[in-house]
Amino acid sequence: MTTTHEIAVEIETFSKNAAAGRASGPTALDPGNRIPFHWPPHPVSYEFHLHPSAWTETATLEAYGETFDVEVARTPYGVFGRVESLWHEDRGDTYEEMMVNLRGSAEPLFRRQLAIHETLGRPGRFNGHLRDLPLNDLIKLLYCADRDVAHEAKLEIEAKARHPQVFPALLAILRDRHHPYRRVAQWCVLDMFEALPTFVPSEADLKRAAEAIRTLMWDAEDDHARTMYKAGVVLGGHLAHHHGGEVLLECLKAPSRYARRSAIHGLYHVAEWRPEHRANIVEALRAHAGRETEPNLAIYARQMADDIEAEEMDHVADVFFADEPTARRR
């Protein structure tokens, strides 16, 4: 049985290998927004009430080196084709149009299946269920460029694994500086860490988690997938009683403007959960506003301090940088 330490080492090696030979080197790539995947699509034949006896012909469809059996129905409403092995069908006015449509509308499924195997370093397409994969493969899929695959892998990890079982690997992901799609994986880890005190009761491990998030934030060159934003929310909203506030105060001095922005926002939540520290947080934010080199962050820190001091139920709107390529992206 693979140990927790072995999984963490495997993930570290996996990340470094993914970055090797890439022109972008260790630069984090923007994964874009998560697009939820739904399959199978609504069967078009249902709209036309095709009887099972209508499927009288057969054909074949070729895609990505594979051949699929196609059932064909010629009707007054057009020509229908379905591939039962893919749970998919389509139609066209002619046989040729139907085959083109059938191949094209299957592409989202193929792209997803290919992305899974590409992430795992395997040829061809994945043809199975994520729930059947071993834990180390599910952790690797947190790095999938398809954020919906990563999201599904996260759900499977949460369903089948105890947090202590995967905790070292999750820390390794937060510290990752190599994999081009590490922001996807790091966002997923932070999402799991929202419930961390429930699953990792050790105060020493909670401190390790807070320090790993600090490492993630400290010199971040981007906020792809709003990962740094999420980091501040976890520290301030979920680890406020477990070193989160201390880390956020420290991150006000971080070289990364994304880390500083996240820290300003996260401290609002610390003040919500730990009102005994409200005065110290207000003082720290105002002191930070006086030395902040980004003008909009200086204003943001000052306004956040005012909101905390006034015990406002909501805080000033988050700021975005003019040159931020993923502004307002979640």
C-alpha positions, 0 to 999 in steps of 0.5 A, spaced: 500 500 500 502 506 498 504 511 504 502 518 505 509 520 504 510 516 497 504 519 494 507 526 496 514 524 493 510 521 487 506 528 486 512 532 486 516 528 481 510 528 477 509 536 477 517 537 475 516 532 469 510 536 467 514 542 467 520 539 463 521 541 456 516 546 456 517 552 452 514 556 458 518 553 463 515 553 470 511 559 468 504 558 471 498 557 465 492 560 466 486 555 466 481 559 464 474 558 467 471 552 469 466 549 464 461 544 467 461 538 463 454 534 462 454 527 459 450 524 455 447 530 452 439 530 451 438 525 445 435 528 439 431 522 437 427 523 443 424 529 440 422 526 434 419 520 438 423 515 434 421 507 435 426 502 436 425 499 430 427 505 426 434 504 427 435 499 421 442 500 418 449 500 421 455 504 420 462 506 423 465 512 426 473 514 426 476 518 431 482 519 435 485 512 432 478 508 434 472 506 430 465 506 433 459 502 431 453 507 429 446 505 428 442 509 423 435 511 422 433 514 416 426 518 417 422 523 414 425 528 419 432 526 417 437 521 418 439 519 425 445 516 428 447 514 435 453 511 438 451 507 444 458 506 447 459 513 447 451 514 450 451 519 444 447 521 438 445 526 432 442 528 426 442 531 419 438 532 413 443 527 409 447 521 412 453 525 410 451 531 414 449 526 420 456 523 420 459 530 420 454 532 426 455 526 430 463 526 430 463 534 431 458 534 437 462 528 440 468 532 441 467 535 448 467 528 450 473 526 447 477 532 449 475 531 456 477 523 456 484 525 452 485 531 457 485 526 463 490 521 460 494 527 457 494 529 465 496 522 467 501 521 462 498 515 458 496 514 451 489 515 448 483 517 451 480 515 458 474 510 458 472 509 465 469 512 471 474 517 475 471 513 482 475 507 480 482 510 479 487 510 485 488 515 490 495 517 487 491 518 480 486 522 482 491 527 486 494 528 479 488 529 476 487 536 480 492 538 475 488 537 469 488 543 464 480 542 464 478 545 471 471 541 471 476 534 471 480 537 476 473 539 480 470 532 479 477 529 482 477 533 488 470 530 489 472 523 489 478 525 493 473 528 498 469 522 498 474 516 498 480 519 502 481 521 509 484 528 509 490 525 513 491 520 508 492 525 503 495 531 507 502 531 505 501 531 498 496 537 498 501 541 502 506 539 496 501 541 491 501 548 495 508 549 495 509 547 487 513 551 483 513 547 477 507 544 474 504 549 468 497 548 471 498 548 478 493 554 479 488 549 478 490 544 483 492 549 488 485 552 488 482 545 489 486 544 495 484 550 498 477 548 497 478 542 501 482 546 506 476 550 508 474 544 512 481 542 514 480 543 522 474 538 521 479 533 518 486 535 521 485 536 528 492 536 530 495 544 531 501 542 528 498 540 522 494 546 521 500 550 522 503 547 517 497 548 512 497 555 514 505 556 512 504 552 506 499 557 504 503 563 506 509 560 501 503 559 495 502 567 496 508 570 498 511 571 491 505 569 486 506 572 480 499 571 478 492 570 480 490 565 475 483 561 477 483 566 483 487 562 487 491 567 491 484 570 492 482 563 495 488 563 499 486 569 503 479 567 504 481 560 507 486 563 512 481 568 514 475 565 513 476 558 515 483 558 519 482 564 523 483 560 529 489 556 527 494 561 525 491 564 519 490 571 522 498 571 523 500 569 516 495 574 513 498 580 517 505 577 515 503 577 507 501 584 508 509 585 507 509 580 501 513 582 494 507 579 491 501 584 489 496 579 489 498 576 496 497 583 499 491 584 496 488 577 498 491 579 505 487 585 505 481 581 504 482 576 508 483 580 514 476 582 514 474 575 515 479 574 521 476 580 524 469 577 523 471 571 527 476 574 532 473 581 534 478 581 539 483 582 534 479 588 530 483 594 533 490 590 531 487 589 524 485 596 523 492 599 525 495 594 521 491 595 515 492 603 516 500 602 517 500 598 510 496 603 506 501 608 508 507 604 505 503 600 500 506 601 493 500 600 489 496 606 489 489 602 488 491 597 494 493 603 498 486 605 498 483 598 498 487 597 505 485 604 508 477 603 506 478 595 509 480 598 515 474 603 515 469 598 514 472 593 519 472 599 524 465 601 523 463 593 523 460 594 517 456 587 514 460 588 508 466 590 505 469 595 500 469 591 493 475 588 491 480 591 487 483 589 480 489 591 477 489 594 470 494 589 467 491 583 470 489 578 465 484 574 469 480 580 472 474 578 475 475 571 473 473 565 478 
